[in-house]
């Protein structure tokens, strides 16, 4: 956050400096208000760039087995340019580095889920996917698994069979372990 603040300040100096140089080169024929307008334009352009580039920068820094499955985009009257190009403010990723398939029921897959929102801490938890029935259950500290590795008293959510969340979690990667052995 500090680096982004400094980037906005530097962009303001750059925009103001550019306007000042243009004014000097024109023999001061350009209006005086051009310099503060250049500062504002430079700062606004940097803020817009940082807002739109955070999601691709975050996604580029993820390991190969962490796959973004959903991007929440929104528009706001306070940012009128978002009506032309909606702004991504939240990402959901499946962490297949910890992916495990149930040994007694291969249709059940346990994997990690990462929630990342702009200007918020990253939140992660585990989810169990029933690949055959297109279901998902989020596991909490209180959730326990029975002998077959099935969550007890977990709330199952129905997903569409072609849901990207389901297909990425169930499709898996090479780093797959086994749950329910014992």
Secondary structure, DSSP 8 states (H G I E B T S, - for coil): -HHHHHHHHHHHHHHHHHHHHHHHHTTS-S-THHHHHHHHHHHHHHHHHHHHHHHHHHHHTS-TTEEEEEEEEE-BTTBGGGGTS-EEEEEEEEEEEEEEEESS-TTEEEEEEEEEETTS--EEEEEEEETTTTEEEEE-TT-EE-TTS-EES--EEE--TT-HHHHHHHH--S--EEES--
